[in-house]
Amino acid sequence: PATNAPLRLTFGTRVFNFTTEFAGEVFQIDGENLSQSIDGGDATPLVSTNDLRVIAPFDKLKVLSALDLESQVITPNGDGMHDELQLSYTLHGVAAAGVEAGVYDLAGRLVRRLVSEPRIEGRYIETWNGQIQGRQVPPGTYLVRVTVETDLGTFEKTRTIAIAY
Protein backbone atom coordinates (compact mmCIF):
# COMPACT_ATOMS: atom_id res chain seq x y z
CA PRO A 1 0.00 0.00 0.00
CA ALA A 2 1.19 3.48 -0.83
CA THR A 3 1.95 5.80 2.03
CA ASN A 4 2.67 9.47 1.91
CA ALA A 5 5.21 9.43 4.74
CA PRO A 6 7.81 12.21 4.69
CA LEU A 7 11.35 11.14 3.95
CA ARG A 8 14.35 13.08 5.21
CA LEU A 9 17.60 12.47 3.34
CA THR A 10 20.90 13.81 4.71
CA PHE A 11 24.20 13.48 2.88
CA GLY A 12 27.60 15.09 2.71
CA THR A 13 29.61 15.96 -0.35
CA ARG A 14 32.40 18.17 -1.58
CA VAL A 15 31.19 21.33 -3.31
CA PHE A 16 33.46 22.79 -6.00
CA ASN A 17 31.30 25.71 -7.05
CA PHE A 18 29.73 28.58 -5.13
CA THR A 19 26.30 27.48 -6.36
CA THR A 20 25.65 23.80 -6.80
CA GLU A 21 22.38 22.19 -7.80
CA PHE A 22 21.79 18.57 -6.87
CA ALA A 23 19.82 16.11 -8.96
CA GLY A 24 18.57 12.67 -8.07
CA GLU A 25 15.79 10.17 -8.10
CA VAL A 26 14.20 7.79 -5.61
CA PHE A 27 12.72 4.35 -6.02
CA GLN A 28 11.58 1.43 -3.93
CA ILE A 29 14.08 -1.40 -4.13
CA ASP A 30 11.61 -4.27 -3.82
CA GLY A 31 8.70 -2.53 -5.54
CA GLU A 32 7.45 -2.36 -9.09
CA ASN A 33 7.40 1.44 -9.20
CA LEU A 34 9.51 3.40 -11.63
CA SER A 35 11.98 5.87 -10.22
CA GLN A 36 10.75 9.36 -9.40
CA SER A 37 12.87 12.45 -9.88
CA ILE A 38 13.62 14.67 -6.91
CA ASP A 39 12.08 18.08 -7.49
CA GLY A 40 12.70 21.24 -5.53
CA GLY A 41 9.72 22.84 -3.88
CA ASP A 42 7.79 23.18 -0.68
CA ALA A 43 7.04 19.52 0.05
CA THR A 44 6.09 20.08 3.68
CA PRO A 45 5.99 22.99 6.11
CA LEU A 46 8.03 20.83 8.52
CA VAL A 47 11.21 21.52 6.54
CA SER A 48 12.49 25.05 6.08
CA THR A 49 14.43 24.33 2.89
CA ASN A 50 12.70 23.83 -0.42
CA ASP A 51 15.44 23.96 -3.03
CA LEU A 52 17.96 21.60 -4.57
CA ARG A 53 20.53 24.37 -4.89
CA VAL A 54 23.20 25.07 -2.29
CA ILE A 55 24.67 28.56 -2.26
CA ALA A 56 27.92 28.99 -0.37
CA PRO A 57 29.00 32.46 0.74
CA PHE A 58 32.29 33.58 -0.81
CA ASP A 59 33.92 33.97 2.60
CA LYS A 60 33.09 30.38 3.56
CA LEU A 61 34.22 28.60 0.38
CA LYS A 62 37.95 28.92 -0.24
CA VAL A 63 39.20 29.08 -3.83
CA LEU A 64 42.24 26.94 -2.97
CA SER A 65 41.76 24.31 -0.31
CA ALA A 66 43.03 20.96 0.83
CA LEU A 67 46.67 21.19 -0.25
CA ASP A 68 47.83 17.76 0.88
CA LEU A 69 51.07 15.82 0.53
CA GLU A 70 51.04 12.04 0.34
CA SER A 71 54.25 12.15 2.39
CA GLN A 72 56.30 15.04 3.77
CA VAL A 73 59.49 13.07 3.09
CA ILE A 74 60.38 11.69 -0.31
CA THR A 75 63.20 9.25 -0.88
CA PRO A 76 63.67 9.00 -4.67
CA ASN A 77 66.03 6.02 -4.54
CA GLY A 78 63.99 3.56 -6.62
CA ASP A 79 62.89 1.27 -3.78
CA GLY A 80 59.20 1.90 -4.43
CA MET A 81 58.64 3.65 -1.10
CA HIS A 82 57.98 7.42 -1.27
CA ASP A 83 59.97 7.67 -4.51
CA GLU A 84 58.03 10.71 -5.68
CA LEU A 85 56.25 13.74 -4.37
CA GLN A 86 52.50 13.53 -4.76
CA LEU A 87 50.53 16.63 -3.86
CA SER A 88 46.83 17.18 -4.24
CA TYR A 89 44.77 20.33 -4.05
CA THR A 90 41.22 21.43 -4.67
CA LEU A 91 39.97 24.47 -6.58
CA HIS A 92 36.50 25.89 -5.87
CA GLY A 93 34.37 28.28 -7.89
CA VAL A 94 36.80 29.00 -10.72
CA ALA A 95 36.11 28.72 -14.45
CA ALA A 96 39.68 29.19 -15.71
CA ALA A 97 42.13 30.27 -13.03
CA GLY A 98 45.86 30.47 -13.65
CA VAL A 99 47.50 27.78 -11.52
CA GLU A 100 51.21 27.57 -10.73
CA ALA A 101 52.61 24.73 -8.67
CA GLY A 102 56.29 24.28 -8.00
CA VAL A 103 59.06 23.09 -5.73
CA TYR A 104 61.37 25.78 -4.32
CA ASP A 105 64.56 25.77 -2.28
CA LEU A 106 64.61 27.58 1.06
CA ALA A 107 66.00 30.71 -0.63
CA GLY A 108 62.80 30.86 -2.73
CA ARG A 109 64.40 29.79 -6.03
CA LEU A 110 62.29 27.61 -8.29
CA VAL A 111 63.72 24.08 -8.38
CA ARG A 112 60.99 22.41 -10.44
CA ARG A 113 57.76 23.72 -11.96
CA LEU A 114 55.04 21.12 -11.62
CA VAL A 115 52.25 22.93 -13.48
CA SER A 116 51.60 26.32 -15.05
CA GLU A 117 48.26 26.39 -16.82
CA PRO A 118 44.62 27.42 -16.47
CA ARG A 119 42.49 25.04 -14.42
CA ILE A 120 38.80 24.79 -13.62
CA GLU A 121 37.22 23.82 -10.32
CA GLY A 122 37.98 20.30 -9.13
CA ARG A 123 40.58 18.18 -7.40
CA TYR A 124 44.08 17.86 -8.91
CA ILE A 125 47.14 15.70 -8.25
CA GLU A 126 50.69 16.67 -9.26
CA THR A 127 53.73 14.40 -9.00
CA TRP A 128 57.48 14.91 -9.10
CA ASN A 129 60.21 12.27 -9.07
CA GLY A 130 62.79 14.41 -7.24
CA GLN A 131 64.84 14.96 -10.38
CA ILE A 132 65.81 17.86 -12.62
CA GLN A 133 66.88 16.89 -16.16
CA GLY A 134 67.47 13.29 -15.06
CA ARG A 135 69.55 14.15 -11.98
CA GLN A 136 68.43 13.85 -8.40
CA VAL A 137 68.24 17.08 -6.44
CA PRO A 138 70.41 17.33 -3.31
CA PRO A 139 68.86 16.09 -0.07
CA GLY A 140 67.36 18.75 2.14
CA THR A 141 64.24 20.75 2.90
CA TYR A 142 62.18 22.25 0.09
CA LEU A 143 58.97 24.23 -0.24
CA VAL A 144 55.99 23.15 -2.32
CA ARG A 145 53.78 26.07 -3.34
CA VAL A 146 50.51 26.27 -5.25
CA THR A 147 49.35 29.70 -6.42
CA VAL A 148 45.97 30.43 -8.01
CA GLU A 149 45.34 33.72 -9.85
CA THR A 150 41.67 34.73 -10.11
CA ASP A 151 39.61 37.87 -10.57
CA LEU A 152 39.06 37.80 -6.80
CA GLY A 153 42.81 37.91 -6.15
CA THR A 154 45.74 35.56 -5.61
CA PHE A 155 45.38 32.50 -3.40
CA GLU A 156 48.45 30.58 -2.23
CA LYS A 157 49.34 27.64 -0.02
CA THR A 158 52.81 26.35 0.87
CA ARG A 159 53.99 23.11 2.47
CA THR A 160 57.47 21.85 3.36
CA ILE A 161 58.95 18.58 2.18
CA ALA A 162 62.22 16.84 2.89
CA ILE A 163 64.25 14.88 0.37
CA ALA A 164 66.44 12.14 1.79
CA TYR A 165 68.48 9.31 0.26
Summary of the structure (lengths in Angstrom):
residues: 165
radius of gyration: 22.8
end to end distance: 69.1
largest distance: 72.8
contacts: 380
relative contact order: 0.19
helix: 0%
strand: 46%
